[in-house]
């Protein structure tokens, strides 16, 4: 018997709270819809960005030109959260994260003219309005 060569990081169980937490506290400066796949939240550069719910990091890097330094976290039920424009990333791909854990610091990476966090919730890869998922 040989061990499997492919290991898939499974998202940790959700907290059971039902709603995700806001990743930062700040003013929403751009809402979902009208071509926007998420919300933009104005925060000072260097503000800790926290995981909205328990999950596993499926991407952490700067390959998404528009959003610069970006973290994607997979959660239960086909949900993925996206955190863009970070000044620094504090997690690595494959790492399990807990709700409220610091995963990045806000910044101005990518295409933006002010420090902010771009936040998306995706259900089965399609963008959905985050307001229905946040408390």
Buried (B, 14 or more C-beta within 10 A) or exposed (E): EEEEEEEEBEBBEBBEEEEBBBBBEBEBEBEBEEEEBBBBBBBEBEBBBBBBBBBBBBBBEEEBEEBBBBBBBBBEEEBBBBBBBBBEBBBEEEBBBEBBBEBBBBBBBBEBEEBBBBBBBBEEEEBBBBEEBBE
